Amino acid sequence: MKNTVERNLGEQPLKRIMEELKLKSHDLVEADPQRITHKLISRACKGRRLTTHSQKIVQEALNKVSKNSYHLSDLFNYAKTSNPDA
């Protein structure tokens, strides 16, 4: 039997943070239009599992727009926490 990875992880803390800051998906897309799409932000908020690379792209955009310093573990409840700089 195959080990399957759960890909749908429910609403993520990212969504709550964006709501508190009154940010829309478009605000993050504008921060880095070369690497971010509305679909990526939607998937991130809904809890579709993203690669670590994609998580970091979202993190960088949110930090740029909000002028805060969020860690991956602040944004995603499944983020790897072994790297303190993540």
Secondary structure by P-SEA (a helix, b strand, c coil): ccccccccccccaaaaaaaaacccaaaaaaaccccccaaaaaaaaacccccaaaaaaaaaaaaaaacccccccccccccccccccc
